[in-house]
């Protein structure tokens, strides 16, 4: 039998078929092709003694149709069956939130404003990434943002609509983290239509901090160094976390697969901004995001070390050939290679003293570092690291409860 994290990695790499007799697609969350497209699968919960693992399983991509894994249903319970071995794994299917179909006061269905991916609310707040509009087209070759924004989700989202959606996610789905992301937008101080993505996030961050509460994250391409005051302003507005998607450590893969990022800023800009914000917010409160399964494994491992050395948290996505991207027909990586990557990720976080699993934020799009603990051999240092993280998790509870209160309520309490 596979351990829970091993099953998670296998499903990310091999996808899953759904038995036509199963009602998983009816009772579960709708499959939403929003933002970059990584959440375009079925949300499930894998039981684990450490904590249940949220994941978004590929089910629509062509490679998933050939998967040895089949979701079945028996007596109202769901199982993932490995048809190679006949081993069966019980899983949970989170129901679709009722608020998904509710309209905001502005008349927009809330699922077109934000979607749950795990227990966090993901919202794309700017207009379409300009890499899709450049000539020649310079979009990242694995991304589908330019095909989703304005189609599967609203291209313009009002602050009030975002706040109403975030309140519904908080009150009805227990969401404690609102994550804003944007594409590439250059700064033009004379035009509100051409603001940098980071600047566009500020009114949303401020409103959610004041009216909703919880933890708030922002993902945007790096600001030019002379505008780093914008990071300080976002922190003051209530941002708790910044993430930087530099995607690949190998310079040739970065240039080839992220032509817009290579042309407009280069890899170094991501790390300069990562190091600056890590010093501002503290170790482990900024993340560097990379994709595993395309570049050589040794390059991915170097990227993990580089992120940890910057004081940041490595977020490693297993390559997913999203439908509609230029790489939709590229095969995902082999599970055993990814198990090696995530074992290395756990050890790197341990070596760097990066706190993991402290906050009750569950992300279904990636294997979270604390989930990878079962991939490494237990040793004194591993047990000490686990104990330290458990203690920090306990100590963080009052802080988490305080952060969940809107700032206006905190100020008047």
C-alpha positions in Angstrom: 0.0 0.0 0.0 1.2 3.5 -0.8 1.5 6.1 2.0 -0.8 9.1 1.6 1.8 11.4 0.2 2.9 8.7 -2.3 -0.7 8.3 -3.5 -0.9 12.1 -3.8 2.3 12.2 -6.0 1.1 9.3 -8.1 -2.2 11.0 -8.8 -0.5 14.3 -9.7 1.7 12.5 -12.2 -0.7 9.9 -13.6 -4.1 11.5 -13.1 -7.3 9.5 -12.5 -10.3 8.2 -14.3 -13.8 8.4 -12.8 -16.1 5.4 -13.0 -19.2 6.5 -15.0 -21.3 4.9 -12.2 -19.7 7.1 -9.6 -21.4 10.3 -8.5 -18.1 12.1 -7.7 -18.7 14.7 -10.3 -22.1 15.5 -9.0 -21.4 15.8 -5.3 -17.9 17.3 -5.6 -16.7 20.8 -6.4 -17.2 21.8 -10.0 -14.1 21.5 -12.1 -13.0 25.1 -12.7 -10.7 26.1 -15.4 -9.7 29.5 -14.0 -6.4 31.5 -13.5 -3.4 29.5 -14.9 -5.5 26.3 -15.2 -3.7 24.3 -12.5 -7.0 23.9 -10.5 -8.8 22.2 -13.4 -9.2 18.9 -11.7 -11.3 17.1 -9.1 -10.8 18.2 -5.5 -10.4 15.2 -3.1 -9.2 14.6 0.5 -6.7 11.8 1.1 -6.9 10.5 4.7 -3.6 10.6 6.6 -2.7 10.2 10.3 -0.7 13.5 10.2 -3.5 15.5 8.6 -5.8 14.9 5.7 -4.2 15.8 2.3 -6.2 18.1 0.0 -5.4 17.7 -3.7 -6.7 18.6 -7.1 -6.5 15.5 -9.3 -6.1 15.8 -13.0 -9.1 14.0 -14.6 -9.8 15.8 -17.9 -6.3 15.9 -19.5 -5.5 13.2 -22.1 -2.9 11.6 -19.9 -5.5 11.0 -17.2 -7.6 8.8 -19.6 -4.7 6.3 -19.5 -4.3 6.3 -15.7 -4.2 3.0 -13.8 -6.2 4.8 -11.0 -10.0 4.7 -11.1 -12.3 6.5 -8.7 -15.2 4.2 -7.7 -18.2 4.5 -5.3 -19.6 2.0 -3.0 -22.5 2.6 -0.5 -22.0 6.3 -0.8 -18.3 6.2 -0.1 -15.5 6.9 -2.6 -12.3 5.0 -3.3 -9.3 5.3 -5.6 -8.4 1.9 -7.0 -5.0 1.1 -8.5 -6.0 -1.4 -11.2 -2.4 -2.6 -11.4 -2.5 -4.0 -7.9 -6.3 -3.9 -7.0 -5.3 -1.9 -3.9 -8.1 0.5 -2.9 -7.7 3.8 -1.1 -10.7 5.6 0.6 -10.9 9.3 -0.2 -13.2 12.1 0.6 -15.0 14.4 -1.9 -15.5 17.9 -0.6 -18.9 19.1 -1.6 -19.4 22.2 -3.8 -19.9 25.3 -1.6 -23.5 26.7 -1.9 -22.0 30.1 -2.3 -20.4 29.2 -5.7 -23.8 29.7 -7.4 -24.8 32.8 -5.4 -24.7 36.2 -7.0 -22.8 39.1 -5.6 -24.6 42.4 -5.1 -23.0 43.4 -8.4 -24.8 40.4 -10.1 -21.8 38.1 -10.7 -21.7 34.5 -9.7 -19.3 34.1 -6.9 -17.4 31.2 -8.5 -16.5 33.6 -11.3 -14.8 35.8 -8.7 -12.8 33.2 -6.7 -12.5 29.5 -6.3 -11.4 27.2 -3.4 -8.3 25.2 -4.0 -8.0 23.3 -0.8 -9.3 25.6 1.9 -7.8 28.7 0.4 -9.6 31.2 -1.8 -7.8 32.0 -5.1 -8.6 35.2 -6.9 -7.1 36.6 -10.1 -7.6 40.4 -9.8 -6.1 42.0 -12.8 -6.9 42.1 -16.5 -5.3 39.5 -18.8 -1.5 39.0 -18.5 0.2 41.2 -21.1 2.6 38.4 -22.1 -0.4 37.1 -24.1 -0.7 40.4 -26.0 2.9 41.0 -26.9 4.1 40.3 -30.5 5.5 37.8 -30.8 3.4 36.1 -28.0 5.5 35.7 -24.9 3.2 33.8 -22.5 4.7 31.0 -20.4 4.2 27.9 -22.5 2.5 25.9 -19.7 0.0 28.6 -18.7 -3.6 29.2 -19.9 -4.4 32.4 -18.0 -4.9 34.3 -21.3 -7.6 31.8 -22.3 -9.4 31.6 -18.9 -9.6 35.2 -17.7 -12.8 36.8 -19.2 -14.1 33.4 -20.2 -14.3 31.0 -17.2 -14.0 33.9 -14.8 -14.6 37.6 -14.7 -11.9 39.7 -16.3 -12.7 42.7 -14.0 -13.6 42.0 -10.4 -14.9 44.8 -8.2 -13.6 45.2 -4.7 -17.1 44.7 -3.3 -17.6 41.5 -5.2 -14.3 40.2 -4.0 -15.1 41.1 -0.4 -18.5 39.4 -0.6 -17.0 36.3 -2.0 -14.3 36.2 0.6 -16.8 36.6 3.4 -18.8 33.7 2.0 -15.7 31.5 1.7 -14.8 32.4 5.3 -18.2 31.9 6.9 -19.4 28.8 4.9 -16.2 27.0 3.9 -13.8 27.9 6.7 -11.3 29.6 4.4 -8.6 31.4 6.3 -6.4 32.5 3.4 -7.2 34.7 0.4 -4.6 34.6 -2.3 -4.5 37.3 -5.0 -2.5 36.8 -8.2 -1.9 38.7 -11.4 -0.2 38.4 -14.7 2.5 40.7 -16.1 1.5 44.4 -16.2 4.0 47.2 -16.6 3.8 50.4 -14.5 2.4 53.5 -16.1 1.7 56.1 -13.4 -0.4 58.2 -15.8 -2.9 55.4 -16.6 -5.0 53.3 -14.3 -5.2 50.7 -17.1 -1.5 50.1 -17.1 -0.7 49.6 -13.4 1.8 47.0 -12.3 0.0 43.9 -11.1 1.3 44.4 -7.6 -0.2 47.9 -7.5 -3.5 46.5 -8.7 -3.7 44.2 -5.8 -3.5 46.9 -3.1 -7.2 48.0 -2.9 -8.2 44.3 -2.7 -5.7 43.5 0.0 -6.7 46.5 2.1 -10.5 45.7 1.8 -10.1 42.1 2.7 -7.9 43.0 5.7 -10.4 45.5 6.9 -13.7 43.7 6.1 -12.9 40.0 6.0 -9.8 39.1 8.0 -7.7 36.0 7.6 -4.3 35.6 6.0 -3.7 37.4 2.7 -1.1 36.5 0.0 -0.1 38.2 -3.3 1.6 36.7 -6.3 2.9 39.1 -9.0 5.9 39.5 -11.1 8.7 41.4 -9.3 8.6 45.2 -9.0 11.6 47.1 -10.3 14.0 47.7 -7.5 13.3 51.5 -7.4 9.6 50.7 -6.7 10.1 48.2 -3.8 8.3 50.6 -1.6 5.2 49.0 -3.1 6.0 45.9 -1.2 6.2 47.9 2.0 2.9 49.5 1.3 1.2 46.2 0.6 2.5 44.9 3.9 1.1 47.9 5.7 -2.2 47.3 3.9 -2.4 43.8 5.3 -0.4 41.4 3.1 1.1 38.5 5.0 2.7 36.6 2.1 4.4 37.1 -1.3 5.0 34.4 -3.8 7.3 34.6 -6.8 6.8 32.2 -9.7 10.2 32.0 -11.4 9.3 28.5 -12.6 12.7 27.0 -13.6 16.2 27.1 -12.2 17.9 26.1 -15.4 18.5 29.3 -17.4 17.9 27.7 -20.7 14.6 26.2 -19.7 13.6 29.5 -18.1 14.3 31.4 -21.3 12.7 28.9 -23.6 9.5 28.2 -21.6 9.0 31.7 -20.0 10.0 34.0 -22.9 8.2 37.0 -21.5 9.7 36.7 -18.1 13.2 36.3 -19.6 12.7 39.3 -21.9 11.2 41.7 -19.4 13.0 40.9 -16.1 15.2 37.7 -16.0 15.6 35.2 -13.1 17.6 37.5 -10.9 14.7 40.0 -10.4 12.7 37.2 -8.8 15.3 36.4 -6.3 16.2 40.0 -5.5 12.5 40.7 -4.7 12.2 37.4 -2.9 15.2 38.2 -0.6 13.9 41.7 0.1 10.4 40.6 1.1 11.7 37.6 3.1 13.7 40.1 5.2 10.7 42.2 5.6 8.2 39.5 6.6 10.4 36.9 8.1 11.7 33.4 7.3 9.2 31.2 5.6 6.6 33.9 4.9 7.6 34.4 1.3 7.6 31.6 -1.3 9.5 30.8 -4.4 7.5 28.7 -6.9 9.1 26.3 -9.4 7.8 23.6 -11.6 9.2 20.0 -11.3 9.3 17.4 -14.0 10.5 19.4 -17.0 14.0 20.6 -16.3 16.7 18.1 -15.0 16.0 17.0 -11.4 19.4 18.4 -10.2 18.4 21.8 -11.5 15.1 21.6 -9.5 17.0 20.7 -6.4 19.3 23.6 -6.9 16.3 25.8 -7.2 14.9 24.5 -3.9 18.2 25.3 -2.2 18.3 28.7 -3.7 14.8 29.5 -2.5 15.6 28.2 1.0 18.8 30.2 1.1 16.8 33.3 0.4 14.8 32.6 3.5 11.8 31.7 1.5 9.4 28.7 1.3 9.8 26.4 -1.7 6.5 25.8 -3.5 7.1 23.0 -6.0 4.4 22.3 -8.6 4.5 18.9 -10.4 4.3 19.8 -14.1 0.7 19.5 -15.3 0.0 19.7 -19.1 -3.0 21.9 -18.9 -5.5 21.8 -21.7 -5.1 24.8 -24.0 -1.5 25.5 -23.2 1.4 25.0 -25.7 2.6 22.1 -23.6 -0.7 20.3 -23.3 0.7 17.2 -25.1 3.9 17.0 -23.0 3.9 14.0 -20.7 3.9 14.7 -16.9 6.9 13.3 -15.0 7.3 9.9 -13.5 6.1 9.5 -9.9 9.4 8.0 -8.5 11.3 11.1 -9.7 8.9 13.4 -8.0 9.1 11.4 -4.8 12.8 12.1 -4.9 12.2 15.8 -5.4 9.8 16.1 -2.5 12.0 14.1 -0.1 14.8 16.6 -1.1 12.4 19.5 -0.5 11.6 18.3 3.0 15.3 17.9 3.9 16.1 21.3 2.4 13.5 23.0 4.6 14.8 21.2 7.6 18.4 22.3 6.8 17.3 25.9 6.4 15.1 25.9 9.5 12.1 26.9 7.4 8.9 26.5 9.5 6.4 24.2 7.7 2.8 23.3 8.4 2.4 26.0 11.0 -0.8 27.7 9.7 -4.0 25.9 8.9 -3.8 26.6 5.2 -4.3 23.7 2.8 -3.3 24.1 -0.8 -4.6 21.4 -3.2 -2.4 22.3 -6.2 0.9 21.2 -4.7 2.5 18.7 -2.4 3.1 20.7 0.7 6.5 20.2 2.4 5.0 18.9 5.7 3.2 16.2 3.7 6.6 15.0 2.4 7.8 14.0 5.9 6.9 10.4 5.1 9.3 10.3 2.2 12.4 10.7 4.3 14.1 8.4 6.8 13.4 9.2 10.4 16.4 10.5 12.3 17.1 12.5 15.4 17.3 15.7 13.4 14.0 14.9 11.6 12.2 14.2 14.8 13.6 17.4 16.3 12.4 19.4 13.3 9.0 17.8 13.5 8.7 18.5 17.2 9.7 22.1 16.6 7.1 22.6 14.0 4.4 21.0 16.2 5.3 23.4 19.0 5.2 26.4 16.6 1.8 25.2 15.4 0.4 25.1 18.9 1.9 28.5 19.7 0.5 30.0 16.5 -3.2 29.2 17.4 -3.9 32.5 19.3 -2.2 34.4 16.4 -4.3 32.5 13.8 -7.5 33.3 15.8 -6.5 37.0 16.0 -5.7 37.2 12.3 -9.1 35.8 11.3 -10.7 38.9 12.8 -11.2 41.8 10.4 -9.0 44.7 11.2 -11.9 47.0 11.8 -13.3 44.7 14.4 -9.9 44.3 16.0 -9.6 48.1 16.2 -12.9 48.5 17.9 -12.7 45.4 20.2 
